[in-house]
């Protein structure tokens, strides 16, 4: 009787442990998915002549003919005995018949031959690799160098010699966090949180910052925009928070480079003041005069400006206007709005939450995410009038539209599952290519995994 009781108690403890483990795994998976979707889109593409180069989420790199949609090659290369496949990549850039992209989960720079799809170079970013807290940014070309960056570092690589020209960041004591960067001439401007103890010796920097731990003491850092010489990585000038904000007590929550207008580099910034209501502001930085002007005082809903609002996607700037999507946290309410950069006047707004992805001439292309599908909208960029709309069904509910581009009268839409070409005038589909994912090659789908788990628990209980 005692033995049977012990067995039953052990069985119950085992069941509880298994349930807790599965719940923890599901919770972690959800957190990682949410983290990725907020910080960056997981799939990208770039057009080069008559070809599309696709770096999909959980998939294999592909080259597609823009006219027919025919797949010209799918990369089958391996690195260190493992297939060349990442959970996500940055937007490709091109140089000398190759394209370069950062693989996000393994944090390494890949160089791929545009003609064959074969891997020509891999640059591994050391101990940062495999760290989910590190977010990479798209490479930038500057002369014969490729500038790359992620949350804790910026590097310059010389692909022709496969060598590192310079490296600065968290471990060298230059800054604690990289927000974004942009290029102007031979200068790279980085938007960072910099160490307040920058002038002190390396030994004076706290141990948590010298050892490569990922925890950052925010009291030891402050926002700065730093100008670097692309060739050497040397600091040319610094611009503190007071360059942008009069109130130095305000806390900057995030900042991005978001395009160019009339010779000014545009910088989007979200900060909070004593009211604790986020302010979303657009600045223009003149690289010649080194001056900053406010172009849009507050990117918000035109009516409910006193409520807490969030801009979860980088604003789109084109044709003298800025387009942005506003949403109230934890609700489905929000708006798509357009403002004139010359006078900060509202041009138009909608009562729907739409993310602006691309624009061409007088057309703006946005996406609305529904429960089981995405909806691509084409609007008149000047008036906001809806020209056409197209529903894009998803194979999986958690998949989404990742990037939209316009070229030669076509709209290219990349999702987690498909690469599509649509007619820009009416939204009619010209061709669609289902992307090859890791599931196609390794035979394990999300449905099959959960089916086996469900069957196991049915037997267990």
Beta strands, then each sheet from edge to edge (+ up, - down):
strand 1: 44-48
strand 2: 51-55
strand 3: 62-65
strand 4: 71-74
strand 5: 78-79
strand 6: 82-83
strand 7: 93-95
strand 8: 98-103
strand 9: 108-113
strand 10: 119-124
strand 11: 136-142
strand 12: 145-150
strand 13: 153-158
strand 14: 163-169
strand 15: 175-184
strand 16: 187-195
strand 17: 221-229
strand 18: 235-240
strand 19: 251-261
strand 20: 264-272
strand 21: 279-286
strand 22: 291-296
strand 23: 316-318
strand 24: 321-327
strand 25: 334-340
strand 26: 346-349
strand 27: 355-360
strand 28: 363-369
strand 29: 373-380
strand 30: 386-393
strand 31: 401-407
strand 32: 410-415
strand 33: 418-423
strand 34: 429-434
sheet 1: 1+ 2- 3+ 4-
sheet 2: 5+ 6-
sheet 3: 7+ 8- 9+ 10-
sheet 4: 11+ 12- 13+ 14-
sheet 5: 15+ 16- 17+ 18-
sheet 6: 19+ 20- 21+ 22-
sheet 7: 23+ 24- 25+ 26-
sheet 8: 27+ 28- 29+ 30-
sheet 9: 31+ 32- 33+ 34-
end
